[in-house]
């Protein structure tokens, strides 16, 4: 090989290594000084809801930790698409964080056409914040006392039983469809505008059963107004310890999903790691966990970026499998 050619190749390679090293050093330095200005957490729901409240609670603690304002921006519209698009088009500098949930993310990515962004391409997972699970409840007048009895009734009259959800593609809708598949039954979907409407429909007898977030029906369960048949998490809930898990009654699937933080793709890794680590510190504080997570029927997840990225991929695979078995069309 020509000596000059060898020398040029060596210089190019050295320059490349130096550039990468310099970039890494700059990224670490940036992360150490981050944040130097207010940070915003974008959520796709209205203020006052469960996911908005957890975002605000974390923001308050991060503000103290960072010495900078962490603001919540509610970008509501099109089932979280407005919020996601706004974040995807934001600078990849760590000053815009996106909080979303697994159900909306996967429904939009897998069932909706012509999205203005590509979730896998345009976002980087930061941390899994909490897990959400649903409880299977039935109206008292249905006269069933177990999951086995509910399944037997549904099999005896295919399509006769109906369930409520807070909209097409919502967690309550998809959890019920998972149940239909697992139990090999057919029931009828009745969509409502929100969880409160579903709870009211149970009380009035408009629907036979539903999968609800525990916080929305816990009072009704304790008051004997509805009957809880199964809890959709890996372990029993301390709030309803007498209610078995779905796995305990022979149906090995979980309800709900995750709520997590993402940032625009291209955000410097040291900054992503800083956001992940500091958010993890907040979630791990017992007083915070008891008040803002366990206290409202949620479960701590606290999964850092690498493991959360894996969880997101597993979630996608699960929904791909579900959508191959049931017909769900989104407009």
Secondary structure, 3 states (H helix, E strand, C coil): CCHHHHHHHHHHHHHHHHHHHHHHHHHHHHHHHCCCCCEEEEECCCCCCHHHHHHHHHHHHHHHHHCCCEEEEECCCCCCHHHHHHHHCCCCCCCEEEEEEHHHHHHHHHHCCCCCCCHHHHEEEEEEEEEECEEEEEEHHHCCCCHHHHHHHHHHCCCCCEEEECCCCCHHHHHHHHHHHHHCCCCEEEECCCHHHHHHHHHHCCCCEEEEEHHHHHHHHHCCCEEEEEECCCCCCHHHCCCCECCCCCCCCCCCEEEEEEEECCCCHHHHHHHHHHHHHHHHCHHHHHHHHHHHCCEEEEECHHHHHHHHHHHHHHHHHHHCCCCCCCC
